[in-house]
């Protein structure tokens, strides 16, 4: 099942969107392609909604989900192809973001 999804639905203008992005950055310290990419649609699988982003290709199989996407974070490009088991509590996006955050923490610790 596919549903249209607009993360900025209800915003009055572009300034509202920019303020939302800036507020999120101030609260989390995170600003990057994975935060600003739009959700093209959400797919429902086994009662869970999985967002499908504009900048990603996701293949849902019976035993695995494959996500392919390119992210730009702090001027570095990450090309990611991840394979996830179908029965899991985390979404592919949760795992991708966790891996990227871990890498950034390692770099901050080394520097």
Secondary structure, DSSP 4 states (H G I P E B T S, - for coil): -EEE--TTTT--SHHHHHHHHHHHHHHH---SHHHHPPEEEEEEETTEEEEEETTEEEEE-SSEEEEEEEEEETTEEEEEEEEEESS-SS-HHHHHHHHHHHHHHHHHHH-
